[in-house]
């Protein structure tokens, strides 16, 4: 068994959704798009979905990428969680 297989149950490449929540802000979705594109250069806008919270205060953005490695996903999660506009990533 390879080291990569020991670290994750995912088989790469695979489609992988990442949900990002933050305060509703005009630039939020574009910021998430740009960060995602850095880590998944083949990411397309059609794979981005947005939903506004019930009271309109928050925005949930789901980006679905073709993940090629655990390292890629880890780097994407690290950059997203470190961004000041982002409240939670799952």
PyMOL Python script that loads the backbone (N, CA, C, O; Angstrom):
from pymol import cmd

cmd.read_pdbstr("""\
ATOM      1  N   UNK A   1       0.853  -1.187   0.000  1.00  0.00           N
ATOM      2  CA  UNK A   1       0.000   0.000   0.000  1.00  0.00           C
ATOM      3  C   UNK A   1       0.893   1.243   0.000  1.00  0.00           C
ATOM      4  O   UNK A   1       1.851   1.329   0.768  1.00  0.00           O
ATOM      5  N   UNK A   2       0.570   2.199  -0.866  1.00  0.00           N
ATOM      6  CA  UNK A   2       1.382   3.403  -0.967  1.00  0.00           C
ATOM      7  C   UNK A   2       1.189   4.292   0.264  1.00  0.00           C
ATOM      8  O   UNK A   2       0.215   4.145   1.002  1.00  0.00           O
ATOM      9  N   UNK A   3       2.127   5.210   0.473  1.00  0.00           N
ATOM     10  CA  UNK A   3       2.018   6.150   1.589  1.00  0.00           C
ATOM     11  C   UNK A   3       0.766   7.008   1.452  1.00  0.00           C
ATOM     12  O   UNK A   3       0.099   7.300   2.445  1.00  0.00           O
ATOM     13  N   UNK A   4       0.443   7.414   0.214  1.00  0.00           N
ATOM     14  CA  UNK A   4      -0.753   8.241  -0.013  1.00  0.00           C
ATOM     15  C   UNK A   4      -2.007   7.472   0.363  1.00  0.00           C
ATOM     16  O   UNK A   4      -2.911   8.035   0.979  1.00  0.00           O
ATOM     17  N   UNK A   5      -2.079   6.202   0.006  1.00  0.00           N
ATOM     18  CA  UNK A   5      -3.259   5.392   0.319  1.00  0.00           C
ATOM     19  C   UNK A   5      -3.421   5.216   1.825  1.00  0.00           C
ATOM     20  O   UNK A   5      -4.543   5.100   2.320  1.00  0.00           O
ATOM     21  N   UNK A   6      -2.316   5.197   2.550  1.00  0.00           N
ATOM     22  CA  UNK A   6      -2.373   5.065   4.007  1.00  0.00           C
ATOM     23  C   UNK A   6      -2.928   6.328   4.664  1.00  0.00           C
ATOM     24  O   UNK A   6      -3.534   6.253   5.733  1.00  0.00           O
ATOM     25  N   UNK A   7      -2.726   7.490   4.033  1.00  0.00           N
ATOM     26  CA  UNK A   7      -3.116   8.766   4.611  1.00  0.00           C
ATOM     27  C   UNK A   7      -4.584   9.115   4.386  1.00  0.00           C
ATOM     28  O   UNK A   7      -5.134   9.924   5.132  1.00  0.00           O
ATOM     29  N   UNK A   8      -5.228   8.534   3.389  1.00  0.00           N
ATOM     30  CA  UNK A   8      -6.593   8.920   3.054  1.00  0.00           C
ATOM     31  C   UNK A   8      -7.346   7.740   2.444  1.00  0.00           C
ATOM     32  O   UNK A   8      -6.749   6.827   1.875  1.00  0.00           O
ATOM     33  N   UNK A   9      -8.645   7.782   2.574  1.00  0.00           N
ATOM     34  CA  UNK A   9      -9.484   6.757   1.960  1.00  0.00           C
ATOM     35  C   UNK A   9      -9.902   7.148   0.550  1.00  0.00           C
ATOM     36  O   UNK A   9     -10.517   6.350  -0.158  1.00  0.00           O
ATOM     37  N   UNK A  10      -9.577   8.360   0.142  1.00  0.00           N
ATOM     38  CA  UNK A  10      -9.937   8.835  -1.189  1.00  0.00           C
ATOM     39  C   UNK A  10      -9.059   8.198  -2.249  1.00  0.00           C
ATOM     40  O   UNK A  10      -7.887   7.904  -2.011  1.00  0.00           O
ATOM     41  N   UNK A  11      -9.637   7.989  -3.417  1.00  0.00           N
ATOM     42  CA  UNK A  11      -8.869   7.535  -4.566  1.00  0.00           C
ATOM     43  C   UNK A  11      -8.770   8.699  -5.530  1.00  0.00           C
ATOM     44  O   UNK A  11      -9.783   9.236  -5.977  1.00  0.00           O
ATOM     45  N   UNK A  12      -7.548   9.085  -5.848  1.00  0.00           N
ATOM     46  CA  UNK A  12      -7.316  10.251  -6.702  1.00  0.00           C
ATOM     47  C   UNK A  12      -7.070   9.811  -8.130  1.00  0.00           C
ATOM     48  O   UNK A  12      -6.506   8.742  -8.361  1.00  0.00           O
ATOM     49  N   UNK A  13      -7.488  10.630  -9.103  1.00  0.00           N
ATOM     50  CA  UNK A  13      -8.252  11.870  -8.967  1.00  0.00           C
ATOM     51  C   UNK A  13      -9.716  11.577  -8.627  1.00  0.00           C
ATOM     52  O   UNK A  13     -10.238  10.507  -8.939  1.00  0.00           O
ATOM     53  N   UNK A  14     -10.364  12.548  -7.981  1.00  0.00           N
ATOM     54  CA  UNK A  14     -11.780  12.406  -7.640  1.00  0.00           C
ATOM     55  C   UNK A  14     -12.425  13.782  -7.547  1.00  0.00           C
ATOM     56  O   UNK A  14     -11.751  14.782  -7.297  1.00  0.00           O
ATOM     57  N   UNK A  15     -13.721  13.820  -7.748  1.00  0.00           N
ATOM     58  CA  UNK A  15     -14.480  15.058  -7.572  1.00  0.00           C
ATOM     59  C   UNK A  15     -14.666  15.262  -6.074  1.00  0.00           C
ATOM     60  O   UNK A  15     -15.063  14.335  -5.368  1.00  0.00           O
ATOM     61  N   UNK A  16     -14.384  16.463  -5.583  1.00  0.00           N
ATOM     62  CA  UNK A  16     -14.397  16.707  -4.149  1.00  0.00           C
ATOM     63  C   UNK A  16     -15.009  18.077  -3.863  1.00  0.00           C
ATOM     64  O   UNK A  16     -14.448  19.096  -4.265  1.00  0.00           O
ATOM     65  N   UNK A  17     -16.159  18.117  -3.168  1.00  0.00           N
ATOM     66  CA  UNK A  17     -16.772  19.400  -2.826  1.00  0.00           C
ATOM     67  C   UNK A  17     -16.181  19.979  -1.544  1.00  0.00           C
ATOM     68  O   UNK A  17     -15.920  19.257  -0.582  1.00  0.00           O
ATOM     69  N   UNK A  18     -15.977  21.278  -1.549  1.00  0.00           N
ATOM     70  CA  UNK A  18     -15.496  22.003  -0.373  1.00  0.00           C
ATOM     71  C   UNK A  18     -16.487  23.131  -0.112  1.00  0.00           C
ATOM     72  O   UNK A  18     -16.731  23.967  -0.983  1.00  0.00           O
ATOM     73  N   UNK A  19     -17.055  23.151   1.093  1.00  0.00           N
ATOM     74  CA  UNK A  19     -18.029  24.189   1.449  1.00  0.00           C
ATOM     75  C   UNK A  19     -17.333  25.225   2.330  1.00  0.00           C
ATOM     76  O   UNK A  19     -16.655  24.887   3.301  1.00  0.00           O
ATOM     77  N   UNK A  20     -17.516  26.475   1.973  1.00  0.00           N
ATOM     78  CA  UNK A  20     -16.864  27.587   2.661  1.00  0.00           C
ATOM     79  C   UNK A  20     -17.944  28.575   3.074  1.00  0.00           C
ATOM     80  O   UNK A  20     -18.773  28.978   2.258  1.00  0.00           O
ATOM     81  N   UNK A  21     -17.932  28.965   4.348  1.00  0.00           N
ATOM     82  CA  UNK A  21     -18.917  29.933   4.833  1.00  0.00           C
ATOM     83  C   UNK A  21     -18.218  31.178   5.358  1.00  0.00           C
ATOM     84  O   UNK A  21     -17.141  31.116   5.951  1.00  0.00           O
ATOM     85  N   UNK A  22     -18.869  32.307   5.118  1.00  0.00           N
ATOM     86  CA  UNK A  22     -18.349  33.571   5.602  1.00  0.00           C
ATOM     87  C   UNK A  22     -19.449  34.605   5.616  1.00  0.00           C
ATOM     88  O   UNK A  22     -20.559  34.357   5.144  1.00  0.00           O
ATOM     89  N   UNK A  23     -19.136  35.765   6.159  1.00  0.00           N
ATOM     90  CA  UNK A  23     -20.103  36.860   6.169  1.00  0.00           C
ATOM     91  C   UNK A  23     -20.434  37.233   4.729  1.00  0.00           C
ATOM     92  O   UNK A  23     -19.577  37.180   3.847  1.00  0.00           O
ATOM     93  N   UNK A  24     -21.668  37.603   4.512  1.00  0.00           N
ATOM     94  CA  UNK A  24     -22.098  37.986   3.162  1.00  0.00           C
ATOM     95  C   UNK A  24     -21.398  39.288   2.793  1.00  0.00           C
ATOM     96  O   UNK A  24     -21.571  40.317   3.446  1.00  0.00           O
ATOM     97  N   UNK A  25     -20.616  39.214   1.749  1.00  0.00           N
ATOM     98  CA  UNK A  25     -19.792  40.330   1.307  1.00  0.00           C
ATOM     99  C   UNK A  25     -19.694  40.252  -0.211  1.00  0.00           C
ATOM    100  O   UNK A  25     -19.620  39.159  -0.772  1.00  0.00           O
ATOM    101  N   UNK A  26     -19.692  41.394  -0.872  1.00  0.00           N
ATOM    102  CA  UNK A  26     -19.672  41.425  -2.341  1.00  0.00           C
ATOM    103  C   UNK A  26     -18.492  40.650  -2.943  1.00  0.00           C
ATOM    104  O   UNK A  26     -18.621  40.083  -4.028  1.00  0.00           O
ATOM    105  N   UNK A  27     -17.379  40.620  -2.273  1.00  0.00           N
ATOM    106  CA  UNK A  27     -16.172  40.006  -2.834  1.00  0.00           C
ATOM    107  C   UNK A  27     -15.959  38.554  -2.387  1.00  0.00           C
ATOM    108  O   UNK A  27     -15.021  37.904  -2.848  1.00  0.00           O
ATOM    109  N   UNK A  28     -16.805  38.044  -1.509  1.00  0.00           N
ATOM    110  CA  UNK A  28     -16.568  36.728  -0.904  1.00  0.00           C
ATOM    111  C   UNK A  28     -16.480  35.610  -1.946  1.00  0.00           C
ATOM    112  O   UNK A  28     -15.499  34.868  -1.974  1.00  0.00           O
ATOM    113  N   UNK A  29     -17.487  35.487  -2.791  1.00  0.00           N
ATOM    114  CA  UNK A  29     -17.499  34.390  -3.773  1.00  0.00           C
ATOM    115  C   UNK A  29     -16.307  34.484  -4.719  1.00  0.00           C
ATOM    116  O   UNK A  29     -15.695  33.466  -5.042  1.00  0.00           O
ATOM    117  N   UNK A  30     -15.971  35.686  -5.165  1.00  0.00           N
ATOM    118  CA  UNK A  30     -14.828  35.847  -6.071  1.00  0.00           C
ATOM    119  C   UNK A  30     -13.522  35.493  -5.369  1.00  0.00           C
ATOM    120  O   UNK A  30     -12.629  34.906  -5.979  1.00  0.00           O
ATOM    121  N   UNK A  31     -13.407  35.844  -4.102  1.00  0.00           N
ATOM    122  CA  UNK A  31     -12.209  35.503  -3.332  1.00  0.00           C
ATOM    123  C   UNK A  31     -12.054  33.992  -3.226  1.00  0.00           C
ATOM    124  O   UNK A  31     -10.956  33.469  -3.414  1.00  0.00           O
ATOM    125  N   UNK A  32     -13.143  33.284  -2.927  1.00  0.00           N
ATOM    126  CA  UNK A  32     -13.100  31.823  -2.820  1.00  0.00           C
ATOM    127  C   UNK A  32     -12.763  31.221  -4.183  1.00  0.00           C
ATOM    128  O   UNK A  32     -11.977  30.278  -4.272  1.00  0.00           O
ATOM    129  N   UNK A  33     -13.349  31.758  -5.226  1.00  0.00           N
ATOM    130  CA  UNK A  33     -13.051  31.301  -6.587  1.00  0.00           C
ATOM    131  C   UNK A  33     -11.561  31.433  -6.878  1.00  0.00           C
ATOM    132  O   UNK A  33     -10.941  30.487  -7.364  1.00  0.00           O
ATOM    133  N   UNK A  34     -10.980  32.593  -6.588  1.00  0.00           N
ATOM    134  CA  UNK A  34      -9.566  32.838  -6.874  1.00  0.00           C
ATOM    135  C   UNK A  34      -8.649  31.913  -6.081  1.00  0.00           C
ATOM    136  O   UNK A  34      -7.674  31.396  -6.626  1.00  0.00           O
ATOM    137  N   UNK A  35      -8.949  31.701  -4.809  1.00  0.00           N
ATOM    138  CA  UNK A  35      -8.143  30.790  -3.983  1.00  0.00           C
ATOM    139  C   UNK A  35      -8.232  29.374  -4.540  1.00  0.00           C
ATOM    140  O   UNK A  35      -7.220  28.683  -4.651  1.00  0.00           O
ATOM    141  N   UNK A  36      -9.435  28.946  -4.888  1.00  0.00           N
ATOM    142  CA  UNK A  36      -9.626  27.602  -5.425  1.00  0.00           C
ATOM    143  C   UNK A  36      -8.840  27.420  -6.714  1.00  0.00           C
ATOM    144  O   UNK A  36      -8.205  26.385  -6.913  1.00  0.00           O
ATOM    145  N   UNK A  37      -8.878  28.398  -7.571  1.00  0.00           N
ATOM    146  CA  UNK A  37      -8.183  28.337  -8.851  1.00  0.00           C
ATOM    147  C   UNK A  37      -6.671  28.190  -8.681  1.00  0.00           C
ATOM    148  O   UNK A  37      -6.014  27.543  -9.497  1.00  0.00           O
ATOM    149  N   UNK A  38      -6.122  28.783  -7.632  1.00  0.00           N
ATOM    150  CA  UNK A  38      -4.682  28.639  -7.358  1.00  0.00           C
ATOM    151  C   UNK A  38      -4.311  27.182  -7.085  1.00  0.00           C
ATOM    152  O   UNK A  38      -3.231  26.729  -7.464  1.00  0.00           O
ATOM    153  N   UNK A  39      -5.204  26.461  -6.430  1.00  0.00           N
ATOM    154  CA  UNK A  39      -4.908  25.088  -6.024  1.00  0.00           C
ATOM    155  C   UNK A  39      -5.461  24.046  -6.989  1.00  0.00           C
ATOM    156  O   UNK A  39      -5.021  22.896  -6.987  1.00  0.00           O
ATOM    157  N   UNK A  40      -6.417  24.446  -7.808  1.00  0.00           N
ATOM    158  CA  UNK A  40      -7.007  23.540  -8.806  1.00  0.00           C
ATOM    159  C   UNK A  40      -7.150  24.325 -10.109  1.00  0.00           C
ATOM    160  O   UNK A  40      -8.227  24.846 -10.400  1.00  0.00           O
ATOM    161  N   UNK A  41      -6.084  24.413 -10.889  1.00  0.00           N
ATOM    162  CA  UNK A  41      -6.087  25.248 -12.093  1.00  0.00           C
ATOM    163  C   UNK A  41      -7.169  24.885 -13.113  1.00  0.00           C
ATOM    164  O   UNK A  41      -7.508  25.705 -13.966  1.00  0.00           O
ATOM    165  N   UNK A  42      -7.711  23.673 -13.035  1.00  0.00           N
ATOM    166  CA  UNK A  42      -8.756  23.273 -13.970  1.00  0.00           C
ATOM    167  C   UNK A  42     -10.163  23.588 -13.447  1.00  0.00           C
ATOM    168  O   UNK A  42     -11.155  23.241 -14.088  1.00  0.00           O
ATOM    169  N   UNK A  43     -10.248  24.239 -12.295  1.00  0.00           N
ATOM    170  CA  UNK A  43     -11.536  24.601 -11.700  1.00  0.00           C
ATOM    171  C   UNK A  43     -12.290  25.560 -12.627  1.00  0.00           C
ATOM    172  O   UNK A  43     -11.700  26.485 -13.186  1.00  0.00           O
ATOM    173  N   UNK A  44     -13.594  25.334 -12.786  1.00  0.00           N
ATOM    174  CA  UNK A  44     -14.425  26.203 -13.626  1.00  0.00           C
ATOM    175  C   UNK A  44     -15.559  26.791 -12.788  1.00  0.00           C
ATOM    176  O   UNK A  44     -16.027  26.168 -11.835  1.00  0.00           O
ATOM    177  N   UNK A  45     -15.989  27.979 -13.149  1.00  0.00           N
ATOM    178  CA  UNK A  45     -17.031  28.690 -12.403  1.00  0.00           C
ATOM    179  C   UNK A  45     -18.330  27.907 -12.284  1.00  0.00           C
ATOM    180  O   UNK A  45     -19.064  28.078 -11.311  1.00  0.00           O
ATOM    181  N   UNK A  46     -18.624  27.056 -13.252  1.00  0.00           N
ATOM    182  CA  UNK A  46     -19.860  26.263 -13.206  1.00  0.00           C
ATOM    183  C   UNK A  46     -19.872  25.317 -12.003  1.00  0.00           C
ATOM    184  O   UNK A  46     -20.935  24.847 -11.597  1.00  0.00           O
ATOM    185  N   UNK A  47     -18.700  25.036 -11.433  1.00  0.00           N
ATOM    186  CA  UNK A  47     -18.597  24.151 -10.268  1.00  0.00           C
ATOM    187  C   UNK A  47     -18.594  24.918  -8.955  1.00  0.00           C
ATOM    188  O   UNK A  47     -18.128  24.406  -7.937  1.00  0.00           O
ATOM    189  N   UNK A  48     -19.109  26.138  -8.971  1.00  0.00           N
ATOM    190  CA  UNK A  48     -19.248  26.959  -7.772  1.00  0.00           C
ATOM    191  C   UNK A  48     -20.735  27.193  -7.535  1.00  0.00           C
ATOM    192  O   UNK A  48     -21.459  27.626  -8.432  1.00  0.00           O
ATOM    193  N   UNK A  49     -21.174  26.904  -6.325  1.00  0.00           N
ATOM    194  CA  UNK A  49     -22.585  27.084  -5.964  1.00  0.00           C
ATOM    195  C   UNK A  49     -22.649  27.982  -4.732  1.00  0.00           C
ATOM    196  O   UNK A  49     -21.829  27.853  -3.823  1.00  0.00           O
ATOM    197  N   UNK A  50     -23.616  28.883  -4.702  1.00  0.00           N
ATOM    198  CA  UNK A  50     -23.751  29.805  -3.574  1.00  0.00           C
ATOM    199  C   UNK A  50     -25.137  29.706  -2.971  1.00  0.00           C
ATOM    200  O   UNK A  50     -26.127  29.474  -3.664  1.00  0.00           O
ATOM    201  N   UNK A  51     -25.179  29.892  -1.647  1.00  0.00           N
ATOM    202  CA  UNK A  51     -26.466  29.942  -0.957  1.00  0.00           C
ATOM    203  C   UNK A  51     -26.348  30.960   0.181  1.00  0.00           C
ATOM    204  O   UNK A  51     -25.411  30.928   0.979  1.00  0.00           O
ATOM    205  N   UNK A  52     -27.324  31.855   0.227  1.00  0.00           N
ATOM    206  CA  UNK A  52     -27.374  32.883   1.275  1.00  0.00           C
ATOM    207  C   UNK A  52     -28.110  32.295   2.480  1.00  0.00           C
ATOM    208  O   UNK A  52     -29.075  31.549   2.316  1.00  0.00           O
ATOM    209  N   UNK A  53     -27.654  32.632   3.687  1.00  0.00           N
ATOM    210  CA  UNK A  53     -28.288  32.133   4.905  1.00  0.00           C
ATOM    211  C   UNK A  53     -29.711  32.677   5.036  1.00  0.00           C
ATOM    212  O   UNK A  53     -30.089  33.639   4.369  1.00  0.00           O
ATOM    213  N   UNK A  54     -30.475  32.049   5.896  1.00  0.00           N
ATOM    214  CA  UNK A  54     -31.886  32.399   6.098  1.00  0.00           C
ATOM    215  C   UNK A  54     -32.076  33.896   6.371  1.00  0.00           C
ATOM    216  O   UNK A  54     -32.977  34.520   5.811  1.00  0.00           O
ATOM    217  N   UNK A  55     -31.240  34.462   7.218  1.00  0.00           N
ATOM    218  CA  UNK A  55     -31.364  35.881   7.564  1.00  0.00           C
ATOM    219  C   UNK A  55     -30.543  36.795   6.662  1.00  0.00           C
ATOM    220  O   UNK A  55     -30.554  38.014   6.836  1.00  0.00           O
ATOM    221  N   UNK A  56     -29.833  36.214   5.700  1.00  0.00           N
ATOM    222  CA  UNK A  56     -29.075  37.009   4.742  1.00  0.00           C
ATOM    223  C   UNK A  56     -27.744  37.537   5.227  1.00  0.00           C
ATOM    224  O   UNK A  56     -27.131  38.374   4.564  1.00  0.00           O
ATOM    225  N   UNK A  57     -27.281  37.057   6.387  1.00  0.00           N
ATOM    226  CA  UNK A  57     -26.025  37.565   6.943  1.00  0.00           C
ATOM    227  C   UNK A  57     -24.790  36.810   6.458  1.00  0.00           C
ATOM    228  O   UNK A  57     -23.687  37.356   6.464  1.00  0.00           O
ATOM    229  N   UNK A  58     -24.969  35.563   6.039  1.00  0.00           N
ATOM    230  CA  UNK A  58     -23.847  34.716   5.655  1.00  0.00           C
ATOM    231  C   UNK A  58     -24.040  34.163   4.261  1.00  0.00           C
ATOM    232  O   UNK A  58     -25.155  34.090   3.744  1.00  0.00           O
ATOM    233  N   UNK A  59     -22.922  33.776   3.664  1.00  0.00           N
ATOM    234  CA  UNK A  59     -22.943  33.180   2.342  1.00  0.00           C
ATOM    235  C   UNK A  59     -22.176  31.861   2.412  1.00  0.00           C
ATOM    236  O   UNK A  59     -21.056  31.810   2.920  1.00  0.00           O
ATOM    237  N   UNK A  60     -22.788  30.804   1.901  1.00  0.00           N
ATOM    238  CA  UNK A  60     -22.123  29.509   1.795  1.00  0.00           C
ATOM    239  C   UNK A  60     -21.755  29.304   0.334  1.00  0.00           C
ATOM    240  O   UNK A  60     -22.607  29.390  -0.550  1.00  0.00           O
ATOM    241  N   UNK A  61     -20.491  29.035   0.093  1.00  0.00           N
ATOM    242  CA  UNK A  61     -20.000  28.793  -1.259  1.00  0.00           C
ATOM    243  C   UNK A  61     -19.456  27.373  -1.295  1.00  0.00           C
ATOM    244  O   UNK A  61     -18.589  27.006  -0.501  1.00  0.00           O
ATOM    245  N   UNK A  62     -19.972  26.585  -2.220  1.00  0.00           N
ATOM    246  CA  UNK A  62     -19.453  25.231  -2.405  1.00  0.00           C
ATOM    247  C   UNK A  62     -18.705  25.192  -3.726  1.00  0.00           C
ATOM    248  O   UNK A  62     -19.254  25.518  -4.778  1.00  0.00           O
ATOM    249  N   UNK A  63     -17.447  24.790  -3.655  1.00  0.00           N
ATOM    250  CA  UNK A  63     -16.637  24.613  -4.858  1.00  0.00           C
ATOM    251  C   UNK A  63     -16.353  23.121  -4.994  1.00  0.00           C
ATOM    252  O   UNK A  63     -15.960  22.467  -4.028  1.00  0.00           O
ATOM    253  N   UNK A  64     -16.552  22.593  -6.179  1.00  0.00           N
ATOM    254  CA  UNK A  64     -16.264  21.189  -6.419  1.00  0.00           C
ATOM    255  C   UNK A  64     -15.092  21.113  -7.385  1.00  0.00           C
ATOM    256  O   UNK A  64     -15.158  21.589  -8.518  1.00  0.00           O
ATOM    257  N   UNK A  65     -14.017  20.499  -6.903  1.00  0.00           N
ATOM    258  CA  UNK A  65     -12.803  20.409  -7.715  1.00  0.00           C
ATOM    259  C   UNK A  65     -12.526  18.948  -8.074  1.00  0.00           C
ATOM    260  O   UNK A  65     -13.089  18.025  -7.485  1.00  0.00           O
ATOM    261  N   UNK A  66     -11.660  18.772  -9.038  1.00  0.00           N
ATOM    262  CA  UNK A  66     -11.115  17.449  -9.311  1.00  0.00           C
ATOM    263  C   UNK A  66      -9.819  17.383  -8.521  1.00  0.00           C
ATOM    264  O   UNK A  66      -8.790  17.913  -8.937  1.00  0.00           O
ATOM    265  N   UNK A  67      -9.891  16.721  -7.373  1.00  0.00           N
ATOM    266  CA  UNK A  67      -8.731  16.627  -6.486  1.00  0.00           C
ATOM    267  C   UNK A  67      -7.765  15.580  -7.024  1.00  0.00           C
ATOM    268  O   UNK A  67      -8.173  14.501  -7.453  1.00  0.00           O
ATOM    269  N   UNK A  68      -6.486  15.915  -6.996  1.00  0.00           N
ATOM    270  CA  UNK A  68      -5.479  14.991  -7.502  1.00  0.00           C
ATOM    271  C   UNK A  68      -4.592  14.416  -6.406  1.00  0.00           C
ATOM    272  O   UNK A  68      -3.864  13.451  -6.637  1.00  0.00           O
ATOM    273  N   UNK A  69      -4.652  15.013  -5.197  1.00  0.00           N
ATOM    274  CA  UNK A  69      -3.825  14.493  -4.099  1.00  0.00           C
ATOM    275  C   UNK A  69      -4.306  15.045  -2.765  1.00  0.00           C
ATOM    276  O   UNK A  69      -5.011  16.052  -2.701  1.00  0.00           O
ATOM    277  N   UNK A  70      -3.906  14.359  -1.708  1.00  0.00           N
ATOM    278  CA  UNK A  70      -4.199  14.830  -0.360  1.00  0.00           C
ATOM    279  C   UNK A  70      -3.477  16.155  -0.107  1.00  0.00           C
ATOM    280  O   UNK A  70      -4.023  17.053   0.534  1.00  0.00           O
ATOM    281  N   UNK A  71      -2.253  16.270  -0.612  1.00  0.00           N
ATOM    282  CA  UNK A  71      -1.476  17.500  -0.435  1.00  0.00           C
ATOM    283  C   UNK A  71      -2.198  18.702  -1.057  1.00  0.00           C
ATOM    284  O   UNK A  71      -2.189  19.796  -0.492  1.00  0.00           O
ATOM    285  N   UNK A  72      -2.817  18.496  -2.215  1.00  0.00           N
ATOM    286  CA  UNK A  72      -3.568  19.563  -2.862  1.00  0.00           C
ATOM    287  C   UNK A  72      -4.744  20.001  -1.983  1.00  0.00           C
ATOM    288  O   UNK A  72      -4.953  21.194  -1.766  1.00  0.00           O
ATOM    289  N   UNK A  73      -5.503  19.031  -1.484  1.00  0.00           N
ATOM    290  CA  UNK A  73      -6.643  19.349  -0.617  1.00  0.00           C
ATOM    291  C   UNK A  73      -6.189  20.039   0.662  1.00  0.00           C
ATOM    292  O   UNK A  73      -6.811  21.009   1.096  1.00  0.00           O
ATOM    293  N   UNK A  74      -5.115  19.552   1.267  1.00  0.00           N
ATOM    294  CA  UNK A  74      -4.588  20.161   2.492  1.00  0.00           C
ATOM    295  C   UNK A  74      -4.202  21.624   2.251  1.00  0.00           C
ATOM    296  O   UNK A  74      -4.516  22.494   3.063  1.00  0.00           O
ATOM    297  N   UNK A  75      -3.526  21.887   1.139  1.00  0.00           N
ATOM    298  CA  UNK A  75      -3.098  23.254   0.831  1.00  0.00           C
ATOM    299  C   UNK A  75      -4.307  24.166   0.604  1.00  0.00           C
ATOM    300  O   UNK A  75      -4.316  25.310   1.056  1.00  0.00           O
ATOM    301  N   UNK A  76      -5.322  23.663  -0.094  1.00  0.00           N
ATOM    302  CA  UNK A  76      -6.537  24.439  -0.324  1.00  0.00           C
ATOM    303  C   UNK A  76      -7.228  24.757   0.996  1.00  0.00           C
ATOM    304  O   UNK A  76      -7.604  25.903   1.242  1.00  0.00           O
ATOM    305  N   UNK A  77      -7.396  23.747   1.846  1.00  0.00           N
ATOM    306  CA  UNK A  77      -8.036  23.958   3.152  1.00  0.00           C
ATOM    307  C   UNK A  77      -7.240  24.947   3.996  1.00  0.00           C
ATOM    308  O   UNK A  77      -7.826  25.806   4.655  1.00  0.00           O
ATOM    309  N   UNK A  78      -5.929  24.837   3.985  1.00  0.00           N
ATOM    310  CA  UNK A  78      -5.092  25.744   4.789  1.00  0.00           C
ATOM    311  C   UNK A  78      -5.260  27.196   4.340  1.00  0.00           C
ATOM    312  O   UNK A  78      -5.405  28.094   5.170  1.00  0.00           O
ATOM    313  N   UNK A  79      -5.241  27.422   3.041  1.00  0.00           N
ATOM    314  CA  UNK A  79      -5.384  28.802   2.569  1.00  0.00           C
ATOM    315  C   UNK A  79      -6.782  29.337   2.846  1.00  0.00           C
ATOM    316  O   UNK A  79      -6.936  30.487   3.256  1.00  0.00           O
ATOM    317  N   UNK A  80      -7.798  28.513   2.625  1.00  0.00           N
ATOM    318  CA  UNK A  80      -9.163  28.968   2.890  1.00  0.00           C
ATOM    319  C   UNK A  80      -9.379  29.270   4.367  1.00  0.00           C
ATOM    320  O   UNK A  80      -9.937  30.314   4.703  1.00  0.00           O
ATOM    321  N   UNK A  81      -8.952  28.383   5.247  1.00  0.00           N
ATOM    322  CA  UNK A  81      -9.172  28.600   6.684  1.00  0.00           C
ATOM    323  C   UNK A  81      -8.355  29.780   7.206  1.00  0.00           C
ATOM    324  O   UNK A  81      -8.714  30.376   8.222  1.00  0.00           O
ATOM    325  N   UNK A  82      -7.286  30.117   6.539  1.00  0.00           N
ATOM    326  CA  UNK A  82      -6.456  31.235   6.970  1.00  0.00           C
ATOM    327  C   UNK A  82      -6.924  32.583   6.460  1.00  0.00           C
ATOM    328  O   UNK A  82      -6.395  33.615   6.871  1.00  0.00           O
ATOM    329  N   UNK A  83      -7.896  32.594   5.582  1.00  0.00           N
ATOM    330  CA  UNK A  83      -8.355  33.868   5.010  1.00  0.00           C
ATOM    331  C   UNK A  83      -9.287  34.581   5.990  1.00  0.00           C
ATOM    332  O   UNK A  83     -10.166  33.946   6.571  1.00  0.00           O
ATOM    333  N   UNK A  84      -9.110  35.879   6.181  1.00  0.00           N
ATOM    334  CA  UNK A  84      -9.917  36.608   7.168  1.00  0.00           C
ATOM    335  C   UNK A  84     -11.424  36.674   6.864  1.00  0.00           C
ATOM    336  O   UNK A  84     -12.219  36.897   7.777  1.00  0.00           O
ATOM    337  N   UNK A  85     -11.825  36.487   5.615  1.00  0.00           N
ATOM    338  CA  UNK A  85     -13.249  36.535   5.275  1.00  0.00           C
ATOM    339  C   UNK A  85     -13.961  35.203   5.594  1.00  0.00           C
ATOM    340  O   UNK A  85     -15.188  35.151   5.681  1.00  0.00           O
ATOM    341  N   UNK A  86     -13.187  34.159   5.763  1.00  0.00           N
ATOM    342  CA  UNK A  86     -13.747  32.811   5.928  1.00  0.00           C
ATOM    343  C   UNK A  86     -14.006  32.512   7.394  1.00  0.00           C
ATOM    344  O   UNK A  86     -13.137  32.705   8.244  1.00  0.00           O
ATOM    345  N   UNK A  87     -15.221  32.033   7.682  1.00  0.00           N
ATOM    346  CA  UNK A  87     -15.575  31.640   9.057  1.00  0.00           C
ATOM    347  C   UNK A  87     -15.347  30.156   9.292  1.00  0.00           C
ATOM    348  O   UNK A  87     -14.847  29.764  10.346  1.00  0.00           O
ATOM    349  N   UNK A  88     -15.717  29.307   8.294  1.00  0.00           N
ATOM    350  CA  UNK A  88     -15.584  27.869   8.463  1.00  0.00           C
ATOM    351  C   UNK A  88     -15.449  27.216   7.084  1.00  0.00           C
ATOM    352  O   UNK A  88     -15.993  27.697   6.090  1.00  0.00           O
ATOM    353  N   UNK A  89     -14.708  26.108   7.058  1.00  0.00           N
ATOM    354  CA  UNK A  89     -14.536  25.323   5.841  1.00  0.00           C
ATOM    355  C   UNK A  89     -14.823  23.877   6.191  1.00  0.00           C
ATOM    356  O   UNK A  89     -14.292  23.350   7.168  1.00  0.00           O
ATOM    357  N   UNK A  90     -15.665  23.236   5.392  1.00  0.00           N
ATOM    358  CA  UNK A  90     -15.910  21.809   5.595  1.00  0.00           C
ATOM    359  C   UNK A  90     -16.250  21.147   4.282  1.00  0.00           C
ATOM    360  O   UNK A  90     -16.490  19.940   4.244  1.00  0.00           O
TER     361      UNK A  90
END
""", "prot")
cmd.dss("prot")
cmd.show_as("cartoon", "prot")
cmd.util.cbc("prot")
cmd.orient("prot")
